[in-house]
Amino acid sequence: MNIVVAGGTGFIGQKIVSSLIDNGHKVFVLTRDLQKHKNTFSKKVDIIDWTFVNPSLLNETNILIKLNGEKVDQLWTKSVKNKILNSRIDSSKMLFDFCLKNEIIPQKLINASAVEFTLKNPELIIIRLMKILNLETPF
């Protein structure tokens, strides 16, 4: 399967991307900073940014995984709460626009944000996502 992961460079995202690659899938990681993450993954992973437009490459995307957004493991001031909320809204709009430009109509959309906050055992979210995707779990 062809899978695009927004937020794949984060703690949970990196583990999910590795598991997807280990299961033989083609993975594109969508990031804001290509230079920073050019060596984060093996050469089997394509790192792309939000300005990337190549419908002939991405329109065969089967699954879209959205993990991006402001981190929640910080003091929840009024300003931070607004940042967290706005990051979810803004990144969803950006992802929608990215999909339109690249003619992506995924069979599945998985949206999981703030998982580091809600789970003391991050492996659980990875196992849950792998089950949703009908993949073998890495544990």
C-alpha positions as CSV (number, residue, x, y, z in Angstrom):
1,M,0.0,0.0,0.0
2,N,1.0,3.6,-0.5
3,I,0.7,5.6,2.7
4,V,1.2,9.3,3.5
5,V,2.0,10.2,7.1
6,A,1.6,13.8,8.3
7,G,3.5,14.1,11.5
8,G,5.6,11.1,10.8
9,T,8.8,12.7,12.3
10,G,7.4,12.8,15.8
11,F,7.9,10.2,18.5
12,I,4.9,8.0,17.6
13,G,5.1,8.8,13.9
14,Q,8.7,7.5,13.6
15,K,7.7,4.2,15.1
16,I,4.7,3.9,12.9
17,V,6.7,4.7,9.8
18,S,9.3,2.1,10.7
19,S,6.6,-0.5,11.2
20,L,5.0,0.3,7.9
21,I,8.3,0.0,6.1
22,D,9.0,-3.3,7.8
23,N,5.7,-4.5,6.5
24,G,6.6,-3.6,2.9
25,H,4.6,-0.5,2.4
26,K,5.6,2.6,0.4
27,V,5.6,5.5,2.8
28,F,5.7,9.2,2.3
29,V,6.4,11.4,5.3
30,L,5.0,14.9,5.1
31,T,7.0,17.4,7.1
32,R,7.6,21.1,7.4
33,D,11.4,20.8,7.4
34,L,12.9,18.7,4.7
35,Q,16.5,19.5,5.7
36,K,16.0,18.7,9.4
37,H,14.5,15.3,8.6
38,K,16.4,14.2,5.5
39,N,18.3,11.6,7.5
40,T,15.6,10.6,10.0
41,F,14.5,7.6,8.1
42,S,16.0,4.9,5.8
43,K,16.2,5.6,2.1
44,K,13.0,3.5,1.7
45,V,11.0,6.5,3.1
46,D,10.2,9.5,0.9
47,I,10.3,12.8,2.8
48,I,8.1,15.5,1.2
49,D,7.0,18.9,2.4
50,W,3.7,20.7,2.3
51,T,4.5,22.4,-1.0
52,F,5.2,19.1,-2.8
53,V,2.9,18.6,-5.8
54,N,3.1,15.4,-7.9
55,P,-0.3,13.9,-8.4
56,S,1.1,11.1,-10.6
57,L,3.2,9.9,-7.6
58,L,0.7,10.5,-4.8
59,N,-2.7,9.9,-6.3
60,E,-2.4,6.2,-5.7
61,T,-2.3,6.8,-1.9
62,N,-4.4,4.2,-0.1
63,I,-4.0,5.5,3.5
64,L,-3.5,8.9,5.0
65,I,-2.4,9.1,8.6
66,K,-2.5,12.5,10.4
67,L,-0.5,12.7,13.5
68,N,0.7,16.3,13.4
69,G,-0.2,19.2,15.7
70,E,1.1,21.3,18.6
71,K,2.6,19.1,21.4
72,V,0.4,18.8,24.4
73,D,3.0,17.9,26.9
74,Q,3.5,21.5,28.2
75,L,1.8,23.9,30.6
76,W,-1.7,24.5,29.4
77,T,-2.0,28.3,29.5
78,K,-4.7,30.0,27.6
79,S,-2.2,30.8,24.9
80,V,-1.0,27.1,24.6
81,K,-4.6,25.8,24.6
82,N,-5.3,28.1,21.6
83,K,-2.1,26.9,19.9
84,I,-3.1,23.3,20.4
85,L,-6.6,23.9,19.0
86,N,-5.5,26.0,16.1
87,S,-2.8,23.6,15.2
88,R,-5.4,20.8,14.8
89,I,-7.7,23.0,12.7
90,D,-4.9,24.6,10.6
91,S,-3.1,21.3,9.9
92,S,-6.4,19.7,8.9
93,K,-7.0,22.5,6.4
94,M,-3.4,22.2,5.1
95,L,-3.7,18.5,4.7
96,F,-7.0,18.8,2.8
97,D,-5.4,21.3,0.4
98,F,-2.4,19.1,0.0
99,C,-4.7,16.2,-0.9
100,L,-6.5,18.3,-3.4
101,K,-3.3,19.4,-5.1
102,N,-2.0,15.9,-5.3
103,E,-5.4,14.2,-6.2
104,I,-5.3,12.0,-3.1
105,I,-8.5,10.3,-2.2
106,P,-7.4,7.7,0.4
107,Q,-9.4,4.6,1.2
108,K,-8.7,5.2,4.9
109,L,-7.9,8.3,7.0
110,I,-6.5,7.8,10.4
111,N,-6.4,10.9,12.6
112,A,-4.6,10.6,16.0
113,S,-3.4,13.6,17.8
114,A,-2.1,14.1,21.4
115,V,-1.4,10.4,21.8
116,E,1.7,11.0,23.9
117,F,-0.5,12.7,26.4
118,T,-3.3,10.1,26.6
119,L,-1.1,7.0,26.7
120,K,1.5,6.2,29.3
121,N,2.5,3.2,27.0
122,P,3.1,4.6,23.5
123,E,3.4,1.1,22.1
124,L,-0.4,0.7,22.6
125,I,-1.2,3.4,20.0
126,I,1.2,1.8,17.5
127,I,-0.4,-1.6,18.1
128,R,-3.9,-0.1,17.7
129,L,-3.0,1.7,14.4
130,M,-1.3,-1.5,13.1
131,K,-4.5,-3.4,13.8
132,I,-6.6,-0.8,12.0
133,L,-4.3,-1.2,9.0
134,N,-4.4,-5.0,9.2
135,L,-0.6,-5.1,9.7
136,E,1.6,-7.2,11.9
137,T,2.5,-5.4,15.1
138,P,6.2,-4.9,15.8
139,F,5.9,-6.1,19.4
